[in-house]
């Protein structure tokens, strides 16, 4: 399962929301990847996520595979939208 987002936050995905996003991802059993700027990282890794340097205007793709993939994708999508990090595209 996957979902695309356009990052709309003025500061992109910076340290504080990135940490909360990774912590949320770690609550699921599924494999969760984030692809941006031609690179894919494990969303359960704060260093991986921060290494992407995602800024406003970037497109990112969230990919989730596993036993709780639907629940994970729903909650991660709600987090990204409710925290005004990005919008669904």
N, C-alpha and C positions, 0 to 999 in steps of 0.2 A: 504494500500500500504506500502511496506517496501523495504529498501535497506540496504545491509550489506557493511561495510567498514573495512579495516585493517588500523589502525592508524600508520602512517609512520613518523609523525613529531618527531624529536629528543626529544622534550619536552612534547609530548603527547598533550592533550587538556588542555592547561594552561590558566591562567586568561584572558589575552587579547583576544585571539581568542574565548574563551568560552563566553565572554561578547558579542562579535559581533554575535556569533551563536545564543545566546539567544535573542538578539535584533531582529535578522532576523526572528526567529521563532515566536516572538510576533506580527509580522505584518500579520500573517495568522489567519483565524478563526478556522481552523482545530485543532484537538487534535494531539499533536506531542510528542512522547515519544522516549527516547533513552535508549537502553538496553545494559549493559556492565557488565561483572564480576558477572553475575547472578542477577543483580538488574536493575529495570526499574524506570526511573525518567521522570518527565515532562520537556521537553526541554525548556519550557518557564520559568523555575526556575533556576537562576544562582546558588543558593545554592544546589539545587538538582544535577545539572550537576557537580559542583566542588566536591560534596561529593563522586562521583564515583572514583575520582583519576585515570583517564584514562591515561595510559602511552603508549609509542611506543610499537608496537607489539600486542596490544589488538584488539580484534574484537568487533565492536559495530554494533547494528542494529537500524536503524531509522525507526519508524513506524508512519504513518500519516493517520488519518481518519477524513473526513469532507468534507465540500462543496468545499474547494479549495485545496484538498489534492494533486492533480497532480501538480499544480503550486508550492505548498509548497515543495514537495519532490524534484522537479526539481531544484528549487533555492537553497535549503539546500545542495543538492548533489553538485551543481556547486560550492558553497562556500567551502565545505569541500575539494574538489579536487583542486580548484584554489588557496586556501590558503596553500596547501601542508600539510594539517592535516592528510589526509588519501587517500586511493585508494579504488575504488569499487571492491568488491569480489563477 
